[in-house]
């Protein structure tokens, strides 16, 4: 065959595709050739010379990682010449390497140690002192902090350049490089640019020696004392596979587990360092009940009895419909399912929701629509098959760092071009990509422009309503007509007053672009899809069935319940409004913090005040928890097991690393105990039992055992492929937002790349990376009112005001300001009006 | 804006002259060096922005080439070869003599900013060792007397 080559390695023949290296061929035969600088995700640079092998008729030894395999090649890996060659390289690597293995954190998992043992000479022949790099006398052990959470020791570095290549070639950031030459080479950041790549932690994981060490693991524990437990990151929807390294009930570090269909061994710093919050001592340690206005520690028995009694009381007095359930999008499928049984069966209400960070929540119909689109989604590894990748309403690099990594690969390999439409320039646009910035919440108008441009209509009249230029949109439309297009519809597309229309427009655009083009919906939240499918929204019963009479009846029968509530049910926004008006008497809040994060702090605070009885289950004491009647300590993610569905639609399971810390309890256990006190007769031994019940009753999850999903995950077939007929011919552009003169700026908000709600604030590293909330403003706007970088400003809206430090940022659209939401102390939501779609603010210098 | 208008124009021309942006870094380094006589981080950053490569790449490349001074140097950059042939012919003595005469150590600049003294590796002029390069000129077969005369001349040149 023309595209295959056959060669002989150590006397064995092997056939590999043309273009493979000798190393690939040897790996296929199971022959291990030692390497330092080689990495399957990076281009070979043959920097370390460790993989030298002998090739017949070649005068010199060749590097197996870079030399292409050729027909008829005869390779010797273990000949004297090759073995001595590698021994010489090893000796050379060790000439200046310090003998500090006993104090080096890499000791025990160090490739240099391993290769030195198996390939190196036992003795050093030189007698000169080792070369020692001292950056700054004030640090002991010659280590310098190279980034906010990473230390660099140049003496240990063997210059394999894996770190700089990971950061440059894969993450596309330019903040770590190799300076000087020869033995003086050091890896360093640019003098004036901090090493802040959001993938910086990977350099620590893939450093073959102890040159790069994470601050959180430095001098903490020897690696061989730790156990590893497979887990899945909870901090965004990308579903990265992680390994928890722990000892007893202490979590030491989080590494990527390397699932080459998901994160490919590269996780972001939020997941790697932020996940360490699970280990923080500020966690809630005991159940607490409010007695005489104060939260008092009580026993679990007392707390559960109290909650059950109070809920029963309210059910008797006002009926089950007067109780609301607010969960969060990190609930596992099992928790979400039990949450739904708790609300619908035991309490008898359809007031339950897992979303609380947006006000314009998708309706039942829209959720079905999203699921039907996701039934025909594109998995991460296929992004590169598309010529054009369009992001609409998505701050993809911030909300989906790892998904964006796959898009970057598609761009860097030259396969795809990227287009990003958002109300500000996303970080993403720093890389070769085109961008359009529309007005905040201008998704509808923008999509309408794009749709009309694709149809060939004149869009000159409507582009001003979106705040974009007609020629830009027309150019994009022209580009999309060539080749296949993948459209990512971000959170801002469906969490939008016009969410339904937006999704219809996106579908219409896809249809105009032809069958080959696809749409992916982005979900922010570890288990957004799973929560919908397991019944944690009012309108959709478990396993994705419509909450209509027949389905309810069937579900009640399968549960052995008499009857389920016939009401429509309320979502979080409606529940909070109803509670604030006194219509909802009790709230059961599971891992949610509406006071801290619901867009409209006023209404959330009022709801907490007005409701007679509030139960909050949380890992840390949140703003919501402070005003609750009962606070129950919730286990953190390493302490229980379950399954999650990522934004890719991949079902994955995470394992329990250790028993719950302090007296906290898993979400499912807390709910089950309360349910049993209220007369629920079934019992589960653990999430596996709940999963079996889900599997037995669901078409989507049938024949998937809890163990079966453990390591690689499964792309689930959601079977929502009903074609929806939509008519968008009558769609008209809506008016552009007009800020009133007293509040001239439009407020936009969103997550920060390093933070996930209040949780990551309890991870010590995250504070070093991103010390606090700031307000971001375009330089042009700032200059016009004489405000500069680092000034302290007051932001005020009709609802409230905040004092923040300002950062001028070219990426923010003129006329808008941006505040990241994930800082509890910033209380961004005091500014928001829970009635109006957009919030207008003014900024003054203090 | 440290870089002059003229150099900026030349840098901008480099941008699309080569198949990759990276390839324009070397000529850009020369342009910046010609203007300033050294490569400072601020100048490199500016040049990187003009030719469209990352600031990091520009600084990395500059740091690789030790022949480019990274800090401001004297008007006369004296680079004495101390490699094998010159060393055999007394380069070390020559360095000592220069240090004494100029009152500075290797790698330093005289307080008046006229002379900077470096030692460098082989400059390919072994047949005429010991030798040194001052700015772009070679001075060969050096003796103490020759050095005295040269330094005298340069000092005088400064005075007038």
Contacts between the chains, C-beta under 8 A, distances in Angstrom:
chain1	res1	chain2	res2	distance
A	174	B	54	3.6
A	174	B	55	7.0
A	174	B	56	4.3
A	174	B	57	6.8
A	175	B	56	6.5
A	176	B	56	7.6
A	177	B	56	4.6
A	177	B	57	7.1
A	177	B	59	7.1
A	177	B	60	4.2
A	178	B	60	6.0
A	179	B	59	7.2
A	179	B	60	5.8
A	179	B	63	4.2
A	179	B	64	7.8
A	180	B	63	5.1
A	180	B	64	6.9
A	180	B	66	7.8
A	181	B	63	7.7
A	181	B	64	4.8
A	181	B	66	6.9
A	189	B	56	7.8
A	190	B	41	7.9
A	190	B	55	5.7
A	190	B	56	4.7
A	190	B	59	5.7
A	191	B	41	5.1
A	191	B	59	7.2
A	192	B	41	6.8
A	192	B	45	7.3
A	193	B	55	6.9
A	193	B	56	7.0
